[in-house]
Amino acid sequence: MRILALLLLAFAAAAGAAAQDPAATVGQPLPAWREGYLDLHHINTGRGNAAFYILPDGTTMVFDAGELDPTDPRTTSRRNTPERPDSTRKPYEWIAAYIRGVAPDQAKNGIDYAVISHFHDDHFGSWYPGAPLSADGKFALTGITGVGDVLPIHVLLTRDWHYPVDPARLLRQRPATDAFARTWNNYLAFVADRQARGMRVEYLKAGSREQIRLVHHAAAWPGCYVQNIKSNGWIWTGADSTVTQHFPPIDTANRKTWPDENTLSNAIVIHYGPFSYYTGGDNPGNVFLGDAPWRDVETEIAKAVGEVDIATMDHHGNRDALNENFIRRLKPRIWIEQVWTADHPGHEVLIRATSQLLYPGARDLFATNMMEANELVIGPLVAQAYRSRQGHIVVRVLPGGKQYYVIILEDDDAAQKVKQVFGPYAAKGK
């Protein structure tokens, strides 16, 4: 009887959504999430990646919560993007406030899942002098530690950080005042503190579609699931839950044999009926002179993922990402680029992403923070390719996954009113 009731609830939600215009109104607040929507928010703080997902039953997930060191001269240089909306709050506070503003009622005081794609500061936060401390003084608040302090995380998923070697070994070679040492030790202090309060910590299991689940009304939305694609060197084959190890054996005494942090990034695909969405941290695909050929992880990722409706650009669209194999296999209708520096995107990356030779048909590009430097160097291709170059990017998938909208929100104040609406787009799957 409970399953029947949930299915009737899902039908009612779908019918209600069809009877109303879900596309939002320019100049007005974003209409609230409703049961049956899949909402994918790409939050722009100007200080790194941050995404927040609401699955159709109200299950919530953060994917990265970056925060660059504001005392680093590069962070505030003209090479990097300015803070958004402003500096009256820390980036983690803006992320948490954004989440509370859009989350379902049951999630305003906690997050079901948080995924850290990899351990770079623009994805999980950086310790810095003067960072505020938690109430108990055990850790500094920055990036994921700040978000997790404001909004309790139920399950934290990361790559297995003992590979290629335990960071403790590396930190012994650095002074205690080293910035990364402080960042890593601060993260460990956060994890220990939150585990004591009930947070579960797991390593992302490549190949699994059971690790991240709908936790509220899963039976009502059987067409929505999260497929884990990659973690460290383990990459899903595309069949069952089987994986292969992409990296050759390493020599723990020879750092040249170690994969770098970007190549270790986690990657997932969210499916909702015929709709699919890929995101994969900083996974690279272009091998430069002197690089080991296995640094191209995108080609194997693409074989498993196949065609999608929307893809976030690996590594922010930087020059070592979005290789030809990756673009040709994924063929997204929508590219989303999370930008915080003038390196995003590389000119040649944008040429590939828009090439009709790699896959035919229309495609729309959206960036959170396109810098003037990119427009000056790359030229008219930026204006031709991007439908929006500034603002929070929201993907709203309608009940059942057959249609979706891309909605841009203003990022220069806390009101976050609708700036532009694109769609409806038709999902490509069957």
Long-range contacts (C-beta under 8 A, 24 or more apart in sequence): 2-219, 3-219, 6-217, 6-219, 6-220, 7-219, 7-220, 9-35, 9-217, 9-220, 10-35, 10-36, 10-56, 10-217, 10-220, 10-221, 10-399, 13-399, 14-398, 14-399, 14-400, 17-398, 17-399, 18-398, 18-399, 22-396, 22-398, 22-405, 23-405, 23-407, 23-421, 23-423, 23-424, 24-396, 24-405, 24-407, 24-418, 24-421, 25-418, 25-421, 26-418, 26-419, 26-420, 26-421, 27-417, 27-418, 28-417, 28-418, 29-415, 29-416, 29-417, 29-418, 30-102, 30-394, 30-407, 30-409, 30-416, 30-417, 30-418, 32-102, 33-58, 33-102, 33-103, 33-104, 35-217, 35-220, 36-221, 36-398, 36-399, 36-400, 37-396, 37-397, 37-398, 37-399, 38-224, 38-270, 38-272, 38-275, 38-395, 38-396, 38-397, 38-401, 38-404, 39-102, 39-394, 39-395, 39-396, 39-397, 40-270, 40-277, 40-310, 40-394, 40-395, 40-396, 40-397, 41-98, 41-102, 41-392, 41-393, 41-394, 42-312, 42-336, 42-338, 42-368, 42-392, 42-393, 42-394, 43-94, 43-95, 43-98, 43-99, 43-392, 44-84, 44-338, 44-368, 44-369, 44-390, 44-391, 44-392, 44-393, 44-411, 45-83, 45-84, 45-91, 45-94, 45-95, 46-80, 46-81, 46-82, 46-83, 46-84, 46-91, 46-340, 46-369, 47-75, 47-81, 47-83, 47-91, 47-122, 47-340, 48-91, 48-121, 48-122, 48-123, 48-125, 48-143, 48-340, 49-117, 49-122, 49-123, 49-316, 49-338, 49-340, 50-91, 50-95, 51-279, 51-312, 51-338, 52-95, 52-98, 52-99, 52-102, 52-103, 53-270, 54-102, 54-103, 54-104, 54-107, 55-214, 55-221, 55-224, 55-270, 56-214, 56-220, 56-221, 56-224, 56-272, 56-399, 57-214, 57-215, 57-216, 57-217, 57-218, 57-220, 57-221, 57-224, 58-104, 58-106, 58-107, 58-216, 58-217, 59-112, 59-113, 59-213, 59-214, 59-215, 59-216, 60-99, 60-103, 60-104, 60-107, 60-111, 60-112, 60-113, 61-111, 61-112, 61-113, 61-114, 61-115, 61-212, 61-226, 62-99, 62-111, 62-113, 62-114, 62-115, 62-144, 62-147, 62-153, 63-114, 63-115, 63-117, 63-268, 63-279, 64-115, 64-116, 64-117, 64-123, 64-124, 64-144, 64-281, 65-92, 65-95, 65-114, 65-116, 65-123, 65-124, 65-125, 65-143, 65-144, 65-146, 65-147, 66-91, 66-120, 66-121, 66-122, 66-123, 66-124, 66-125, 66-143, 66-340, 67-91, 67-92, 67-121, 67-122, 67-125, 67-126, 67-142, 67-143, 67-146, 68-121, 68-122, 68-126, 68-340, 69-121, 69-126, 69-127, 69-128, 69-179, 70-128, 71-128, 71-129, 71-130, 72-128, 78-373, 79-341, 79-342, 79-373, 80-340, 80-341, 80-342, 81-339, 81-340, 81-341, 81-369, 81-371, 84-369, 84-411, 84-412, 85-411, 85-412, 85-413, 85-414, 86-412, 90-131, 90-132, 90-141, 90-142, 90-146, 91-143, 91-146, 92-125, 92-141, 92-142, 92-143, 92-144, 92-145, 92-146, 92-147, 92-150, 93-146, 93-150, 95-146, 95-147, 96-146, 96-147, 96-150, 96-151, 97-414, 98-392, 98-416, 99-147, 99-151, 100-151, 101-416, 106-216, 109-151, 109-152, 110-151, 110-152, 110-153, 110-154, 111-147, 111-148, 111-151, 111-152, 111-153, 111-154, 112-154, 112-155, 112-215, 113-153, 113-154, 113-155, 113-156, 113-157, 113-212, 114-144, 114-147, 114-148, 114-153, 114-155, 114-156, 114-157, 115-157, 115-158, 115-204, 115-212, 115-266, 115-268, 116-144, 116-156, 116-157, 116-158, 116-159, 116-266, 117-159, 117-265, 117-266, 117-267, 117-279, 117-280, 117-281, 117-282, 118-159, 118-261, 118-262, 118-264, 118-265, 118-266, 118-281, 118-282, 119-158, 119-159, 119-161, 119-184, 119-187, 119-261, 120-261, 120-262, 120-282, 121-183, 122-340, 123-281, 123-282, 124-187, 125-183, 125-187, 126-179, 126-183, 127-179, 127-182, 127-183, 127-186, 128-179, 134-190, 134-193, 136-193, 138-189, 138-190, 138-193, 139-186, 139-187, 139-189, 139-190, 139-193, 140-186, 142-186, 144-187, 144-190, 145-186, 145-187, 145-190, 148-190, 148-194, 148-199, 149-190, 152-194, 152-197, 152-199, 153-194, 153-199, 154-198, 154-199, 154-200, 155-199, 155-200, 155-201, 155-202, 156-191, 156-194, 156-199, 156-200, 156-201, 156-202, 157-201, 157-202, 157-203, 157-204, 157-211, 157-212, 157-266, 158-201, 158-203, 158-204, 158-266, 159-203, 159-204, 159-231, 159-232, 159-264, 159-265, 159-266, 160-203, 160-231, 160-232, 163-232, 163-233, 163-264, 164-250, 164-252, 164-258, 164-259, 165-252, 165-258, 203-231, 204-228, 204-231, 204-266, 204-268, 205-231, 206-230, 206-231, 206-232, 206-234, 206-235, 206-236, 206-243, 207-234, 207-236, 207-237, 207-240, 207-241, 207-242, 207-243, 208-241, 209-241, 212-268, 221-272, 223-271, 223-272, 223-273, 223-400, 223-401, 224-270, 224-271, 224-272, 224-273, 224-401, 225-270, 225-271, 226-268, 226-269, 226-270, 226-271, 227-268, 227-269, 227-270, 227-271, 228-266, 228-267, 228-268, 229-267, 229-268, 229-269, 229-278, 229-280, 229-301, 229-304, 229-305, 230-265, 230-266, 230-267, 230-280, 230-283, 230-297, 230-301, 230-304, 231-264, 231-266, 231-267, 232-259, 232-264, 233-259, 233-263, 233-264, 233-297, 235-297, 235-300, 235-301, 235-304, 236-304, 237-304, 238-303, 238-304, 238-305, 238-306, 244-300, 246-294, 246-297, 246-300, 247-294, 248-294, 259-294, 259-295, 260-295, 262-315, 262-320, 263-294, 263-295, 263-297, 265-314, 267-301, 267-305, 269-305, 269-308, 271-401, 272-397, 272-400, 272-401, 273-400, 273-401, 273-402, 273-427, 273-429, 274-401, 274-402, 274-427, 274-428, 274-429, 274-430, 275-309, 275-397, 275-401, 275-402, 275-404, 275-427, 275-429, 276-307, 276-308, 276-309, 276-310, 276-427, 276-429, 277-308, 277-309, 277-310, 277-311, 277-395, 278-305, 278-308, 278-310, 278-311, 278-312, 278-330, 278-332, 279-311, 279-312, 280-312, 280-314, 281-314, 281-315, 282-314, 282-315, 282-316, 282-318, 282-321, 283-314, 283-315, 283-321, 284-314, 284-315, 284-320, 284-321, 285-314, 285-320, 285-321, 285-322, 285-323, 285-325, 285-326, 286-319, 286-320, 286-321, 286-322, 286-323, 288-320, 295-320, 296-323, 298-322, 298-323, 298-325, 298-326, 299-323, 299-325, 299-326, 301-326, 302-326, 302-328, 302-329, 302-330, 303-329, 305-329, 305-330, 306-330, 307-331, 307-428, 308-332, 309-333, 309-334, 309-404, 309-425, 309-427, 309-428, 309-429, 310-334, 310-335, 310-336, 310-395, 310-404, 311-335, 311-336, 312-336, 312-337, 312-338, 313-337, 313-338, 313-345, 313-349, 313-353, 316-340, 316-341, 316-343, 316-344, 316-345, 317-344, 317-345, 317-346, 317-349, 317-350, 317-353, 318-343, 318-344, 318-345, 318-346, 318-349, 319-343, 319-346, 319-348, 319-349, 321-349, 322-349, 322-352, 322-353, 323-352, 324-352, 324-358, 327-352, 327-353, 327-355, 327-358, 327-359, 328-358, 328-359, 331-359, 331-361, 332-363, 333-361, 333-362, 333-363, 333-364, 333-425, 333-428, 334-363, 334-364, 334-365, 334-366, 334-395, 334-406, 334-425, 335-363, 335-364, 335-365, 335-366, 336-365, 336-366, 336-367, 336-393, 336-395, 337-365, 337-366, 337-367, 337-368, 338-367, 338-368, 338-369, 339-367, 339-368, 339-369, 339-370, 339-371, 340-369, 341-371, 342-371, 342-373, 342-374, 342-377, 344-371, 344-374, 345-374, 345-378, 347-377, 347-378, 347-381, 350-378, 350-381, 350-382, 350-385, 351-381, 353-385, 354-381, 354-384, 354-385, 364-406, 364-422, 366-393, 366-406, 366-408, 368-392, 368-393, 368-411, 387-420, 387-422, 388-419, 388-420, 388-422, 391-419, 391-420, 392-416, 397-427, 398-424, 401-427, 401-429, 402-426, 402-427, 403-427
